[in-house]
Amino acid sequence: MTRTPILNHPHTGRVISALSLPALIRLVSEIDDNGPISHQRGSLQGAFGDLPRHQLRYATDVARALGLVHFADHAPARYRLTEAGEDLAEVYDTVARWSRTHQYPSTVSDFVTRVQQTLKLLGTVLRAEAAFAPAELRDALAEWLQTHPQVLHAVASRSSHTEDETEHAA
């Protein structure tokens, strides 16, 4: 049985848009793959040297606002994933596997592009009719939202400019 009623929440589309931010995908995946980012000066920028500072700052702000990343100013592990962030990393992996299997958006896409474009596709399909969304993706997102409903409330309180940021390249 799928838990799709939560996918009908009025803010689900905005959650998907926020989760599709390339810099956020990279931040969550980097911490999930390599562990917390230390407090040493420049360590965050060093891990994401190719990202403009404003994109990285926006990604960390979104991650903190959605409860995905715990930030401790003076702790050795300055940025670490919360339970919601760890679970989201699993959703990203599920989305990337589905994308790779279905060669979406192309056969040579990188991880971030696969996740971003597949989440956008999922958001479009969910707006039309949730039953038509790929079951694996629909179920992964529904379970994550069911487990972490505070994200829906956090997105509701954020301004709508989040959706504009999904177009920025990582």
C-alpha positions as CSV (number, residue, x, y, z in Angstrom):
1,M,0.0,0.0,0.0
2,T,1.4,3.4,-0.9
3,R,1.1,6.4,1.3
4,T,0.1,8.9,-1.3
5,P,-2.3,11.2,0.6
6,I,0.7,13.2,1.9
7,L,1.7,13.7,-1.8
8,N,-1.5,15.6,-2.2
9,H,-0.4,18.2,0.4
10,P,-0.5,21.7,-1.0
11,H,3.2,22.2,-0.3
12,T,4.5,18.9,-1.8
13,G,5.5,20.7,-5.1
14,R,7.4,23.3,-3.2
15,V,9.2,20.6,-1.2
16,I,10.2,18.9,-4.4
17,S,11.4,22.2,-5.8
18,A,13.5,22.8,-2.7
19,L,14.9,19.3,-2.7
20,S,15.9,19.7,-6.4
21,L,18.4,22.5,-5.7
22,P,21.7,21.2,-7.2
23,A,23.8,22.7,-4.4
24,L,21.5,21.1,-1.8
25,I,21.7,17.7,-3.5
26,R,25.5,18.1,-3.4
27,L,25.6,19.2,0.2
28,V,23.5,16.3,1.5
29,S,25.3,13.8,-0.7
30,E,28.7,15.1,0.2
31,I,28.0,14.8,4.0
32,D,26.3,11.5,3.5
33,D,29.3,10.0,1.5
34,N,32.2,11.6,3.4
35,G,30.9,12.5,6.8
36,P,30.5,15.8,8.6
37,I,32.2,18.9,7.4
38,S,34.5,20.4,10.0
39,H,34.6,23.8,11.6
40,Q,38.0,24.7,10.1
41,R,37.9,27.9,8.2
42,G,37.2,27.3,4.6
43,S,36.4,23.7,4.9
44,L,32.9,24.1,3.6
45,Q,34.0,26.2,0.6
46,G,36.9,23.8,0.1
47,A,34.5,20.8,-0.2
48,F,32.5,22.8,-2.8
49,G,35.2,24.9,-4.4
50,D,33.4,25.0,-7.7
51,L,30.2,26.4,-6.3
52,P,29.8,30.2,-6.0
53,R,29.6,31.3,-2.4
54,H,26.0,32.5,-2.7
55,Q,24.8,29.1,-4.0
56,L,26.6,27.3,-1.2
57,R,25.2,29.7,1.4
58,Y,21.7,29.4,0.0
59,A,22.0,25.6,0.1
60,T,23.1,25.5,3.7
61,D,20.4,28.0,4.6
62,V,17.7,25.8,2.9
63,A,19.2,22.6,4.5
64,R,19.1,24.2,8.0
65,A,15.6,25.6,7.5
66,L,14.3,22.2,6.3
67,G,16.0,20.4,9.2
68,L,18.3,18.4,7.0
69,V,21.6,19.7,8.3
70,H,22.6,20.4,11.9
71,F,24.9,23.4,12.2
72,A,27.1,23.9,15.2
73,D,29.3,27.0,15.1
74,H,32.1,25.8,17.3
75,A,31.8,22.0,17.2
76,P,34.4,19.9,15.4
77,A,31.7,18.7,13.1
78,R,30.2,22.0,12.0
79,Y,27.8,20.6,9.4
80,R,26.3,17.1,9.9
81,L,23.1,15.5,8.6
82,T,20.1,15.2,10.8
83,E,17.9,12.1,10.6
84,A,15.8,13.8,7.9
85,G,19.0,14.6,6.0
86,E,20.3,11.0,6.2
87,D,16.9,9.7,5.1
88,L,16.9,12.2,2.2
89,A,20.3,11.0,1.1
90,E,18.6,7.6,0.7
91,V,15.8,9.1,-1.3
92,Y,18.4,10.8,-3.5
93,D,20.1,7.4,-4.0
94,T,16.8,5.8,-4.9
95,V,16.0,8.6,-7.4
96,A,19.5,8.4,-9.0
97,R,19.2,4.6,-9.3
98,W,15.8,4.9,-11.0
99,S,17.2,7.6,-13.3
100,R,20.3,5.6,-14.2
101,T,18.2,2.5,-14.9
102,H,15.8,4.4,-17.2
103,Q,18.6,6.6,-18.7
104,Y,16.8,9.7,-17.6
105,P,17.5,12.5,-18.5
106,S,20.2,11.0,-20.7
107,T,22.6,8.1,-20.7
108,V,25.6,10.2,-19.5
109,S,24.0,12.4,-16.8
110,D,25.9,13.0,-13.5
111,F,24.4,12.3,-10.1
112,V,23.2,15.8,-9.4
113,T,21.5,16.2,-12.8
114,R,19.9,12.7,-12.5
115,V,18.4,13.6,-9.1
116,Q,17.4,17.1,-10.0
117,Q,15.7,16.3,-13.3
118,T,14.0,13.1,-12.0
119,L,12.6,15.0,-9.0
120,K,11.3,17.7,-11.3
121,L,9.7,15.0,-13.5
122,L,8.2,13.5,-10.3
123,G,6.8,16.8,-9.3
124,T,5.2,17.4,-12.7
125,V,3.7,13.9,-12.7
126,L,2.4,14.3,-9.1
127,R,0.7,17.6,-10.1
128,A,-1.1,15.8,-12.9
129,E,-1.9,12.5,-11.2
130,A,0.0,10.8,-8.4
131,A,-1.0,7.3,-9.6
132,F,1.0,7.8,-12.8
133,A,4.3,8.6,-11.0
134,P,6.8,5.7,-10.9
135,A,5.8,3.7,-7.9
136,E,9.4,3.4,-6.5
137,L,9.9,7.2,-6.6
138,R,6.4,8.0,-5.4
139,D,6.7,5.6,-2.5
140,A,10.2,6.8,-1.5
141,L,9.1,10.5,-1.4
142,A,5.8,9.7,0.4
143,E,7.6,7.7,3.0
144,W,10.2,10.4,3.6
145,L,7.5,13.1,3.9
146,Q,5.4,10.9,6.2
147,T,8.5,10.4,8.4
148,H,9.5,14.0,8.3
149,P,6.3,16.1,7.9
150,Q,8.0,19.1,9.5
151,V,9.6,19.7,6.1
152,L,6.2,20.6,4.7
153,H,5.7,23.2,7.4
154,A,9.2,24.6,6.9
155,V,8.6,25.0,3.1
156,A,5.3,26.6,3.7
157,S,7.0,29.3,5.8
158,R,9.8,30.0,3.3
159,S,9.3,32.4,0.4
160,S,8.5,31.2,-3.1
161,H,11.9,32.3,-4.4
162,T,13.1,28.7,-3.7
163,E,11.5,27.5,-6.9
164,D,13.5,30.0,-9.0
165,E,16.8,28.6,-7.6
166,T,16.3,25.2,-9.1
167,E,17.5,26.4,-12.4
168,H,21.0,27.4,-11.2
169,A,23.6,24.9,-12.3
170,A,25.7,23.3,-9.6
